[in-house]
Amino acid sequence: AREIRKSIGDREGESQTYNALGIVAYERGDIKAAIVSWKEALSAAEEMADARAQCFLLNNLGEGYLELGDIAEAKVALEEARHHAEMLGDKRGMAEVARNYYLMASEDPDSVGLLGFHWPSFVEGTGARDLLRDVKWRYWWIGSEITGKCLGPAGVDAETAPFFDDCL
């Protein structure tokens, strides 16, 4: 399918095929092959200037790099994914970036403070201050999971936290 799509100039189809091959490789445990496929898919998405596909693929790459223990490459891929998700206002993309940041912070505790200060804007360093309420709660839940403490915003009764039952 990949060769047919390439021969007819179907870059979108080619990107989708490479992504699917990457997912299959990832599920089989061949993370390096998954990354190669996702890079090919990303190349096609970049050529088409498809920011949504780029966000999705960069998240996949970030997760793959995390699986290999390559925190530096994961940070680069996830920062690019975050940029695309923020630019598009893509809540699902931002949620996936947050999930992968959580995985990264679990592997590299030094990244927690950096992410806490900068998320979601690495340029302005606004932290979680300007995020929607539900996103803030997810952010605090991630911090609670990483630290093993029940965290929440200052001045808010912990019993009102959506994840309070998880903190008991």
C-alpha positions as CSV (number, residue, x, y, z in Angstrom):
1,A,0.0,0.0,0.0
2,R,2.9,2.4,0.9
3,E,4.5,1.9,-2.6
4,I,1.2,2.4,-4.4
5,R,0.4,5.6,-2.5
6,K,4.0,6.9,-3.1
7,S,3.8,6.1,-6.8
8,I,0.6,8.1,-7.2
9,G,1.8,11.0,-5.1
10,D,-0.7,10.4,-2.2
11,R,1.4,11.9,0.6
12,E,-1.5,11.9,3.0
13,G,-2.1,8.2,2.4
14,E,1.6,7.6,2.6
15,S,1.8,9.3,6.0
16,Q,-1.1,7.3,7.3
17,T,0.4,4.1,6.1
18,Y,3.8,4.9,7.8
19,N,2.0,5.8,10.9
20,A,0.1,2.5,10.9
21,L,3.3,0.6,10.4
22,G,4.8,2.5,13.3
23,I,1.9,1.6,15.6
24,V,2.2,-2.1,14.6
25,A,6.0,-2.1,15.2
26,Y,5.5,-0.3,18.6
27,E,2.9,-2.8,19.7
28,R,5.3,-5.7,18.7
29,G,8.0,-4.1,20.9
30,D,10.2,-2.9,17.9
31,I,10.4,0.7,19.1
32,K,13.3,1.6,16.8
33,A,11.3,0.4,13.7
34,A,8.3,2.4,15.0
35,I,10.4,5.5,15.2
36,V,11.7,5.1,11.7
37,S,8.1,4.7,10.4
38,W,6.9,7.7,12.4
39,K,9.7,9.8,11.1
40,E,8.7,8.9,7.5
41,A,5.1,9.8,8.3
42,L,6.2,13.0,9.9
43,S,8.2,14.0,6.8
44,A,5.1,13.6,4.6
45,A,3.0,15.5,7.1
46,E,5.5,18.3,7.1
47,E,5.6,18.4,3.4
48,M,1.8,18.8,3.4
49,A,2.0,21.4,6.2
50,D,-0.5,19.2,8.1
51,A,0.0,20.6,11.7
52,R,-2.6,18.2,13.2
53,A,-0.9,15.2,11.8
54,Q,2.5,16.6,12.9
55,C,1.2,17.0,16.4
56,F,0.0,13.4,16.5
57,L,3.2,12.0,15.0
58,L,5.4,14.0,17.3
59,N,3.5,12.7,20.3
60,N,4.1,9.1,18.9
61,L,7.8,9.9,18.5
62,G,8.0,11.3,22.0
63,E,6.4,8.2,23.4
64,G,8.8,6.0,21.4
65,Y,11.9,7.9,22.6
66,L,10.6,7.7,26.2
67,E,10.2,3.9,25.7
68,L,13.9,3.8,24.6
69,G,15.0,6.0,27.5
70,D,16.1,8.8,25.2
71,I,14.8,11.7,27.3
72,A,16.6,14.4,25.3
73,E,14.9,13.3,22.0
74,A,11.6,12.9,23.8
75,K,11.7,16.4,25.1
76,V,12.4,17.8,21.6
77,A,9.5,15.8,20.0
78,L,7.1,16.6,22.8
79,E,7.9,20.3,22.8
80,E,7.2,20.4,19.0
81,A,4.0,18.5,19.6
82,R,2.9,20.9,22.3
83,H,3.6,23.9,20.0
84,H,1.4,22.4,17.2
85,A,-1.4,21.5,19.7
86,E,-1.3,25.0,21.2
87,M,-1.3,26.7,17.8
88,L,-4.2,24.6,16.7
89,G,-6.1,24.9,20.0
90,D,-6.2,21.1,19.9
91,K,-7.4,19.9,23.3
92,R,-6.9,16.2,22.4
93,G,-3.4,16.9,21.2
94,M,-2.6,18.9,24.4
95,A,-4.0,16.0,26.5
96,E,-1.7,13.6,24.7
97,V,1.3,15.9,25.2
98,A,0.4,16.1,28.9
99,R,0.2,12.3,29.2
100,N,3.6,12.0,27.5
101,Y,5.0,14.7,29.8
102,Y,3.8,12.7,32.7
103,L,5.6,9.6,31.4
104,M,8.7,11.7,30.8
105,A,8.6,13.1,34.3
106,S,8.2,9.6,35.7
107,E,11.4,8.6,33.9
108,D,13.2,11.9,34.6
109,P,12.2,13.6,37.8
110,D,14.4,16.6,37.0
111,S,11.9,17.5,34.2
112,V,9.0,18.0,36.6
113,G,10.1,21.4,37.8
114,L,10.9,22.6,34.3
115,L,7.5,21.4,33.0
116,G,5.7,22.9,36.0
117,F,7.1,26.3,35.4
118,H,6.7,26.4,31.6
119,W,3.6,24.3,30.7
120,P,1.9,25.1,28.5
121,S,4.0,28.0,27.1
122,F,7.7,27.4,27.0
123,V,8.2,30.9,25.5
124,E,6.4,32.9,28.2
125,G,6.8,30.6,31.2
126,T,3.2,31.0,32.3
127,G,2.9,27.6,33.9
128,A,-0.6,26.3,34.6
129,R,-2.0,29.7,35.5
130,D,-3.9,30.4,32.3
131,L,-5.3,26.9,31.6
132,L,-8.9,25.9,31.9
133,R,-10.1,24.6,35.3
134,D,-10.3,20.9,34.1
135,V,-6.9,21.1,32.6
136,K,-5.5,22.5,35.8
137,W,-7.0,19.7,37.8
138,R,-5.4,17.2,35.4
139,Y,-2.1,19.0,35.8
140,W,-2.4,18.7,39.6
141,W,-3.4,15.1,39.4
142,I,-0.2,14.4,37.4
143,G,1.8,16.2,40.1
144,S,0.1,14.1,42.7
145,E,0.9,10.9,40.9
146,I,4.5,11.8,40.4
147,T,5.1,13.0,44.0
148,G,2.9,10.6,45.8
149,K,1.2,13.5,47.5
150,C,-2.4,14.8,47.2
151,L,-1.8,18.2,45.5
152,G,-4.3,20.8,44.4
153,P,-4.6,24.6,44.0
154,A,-3.9,26.8,47.0
155,G,-7.0,27.8,48.9
156,V,-9.2,25.0,47.5
157,D,-10.5,22.3,49.8
158,A,-9.0,18.9,48.6
159,E,-12.5,17.4,48.9
160,T,-13.6,19.4,45.9
161,A,-10.9,18.0,43.7
162,P,-12.2,15.8,40.9
163,F,-9.5,13.2,41.8
164,F,-9.9,13.4,45.6
165,D,-10.9,9.8,45.8
166,D,-7.5,8.9,44.2
167,C,-5.8,10.8,47.0
168,L,-7.4,8.9,49.9
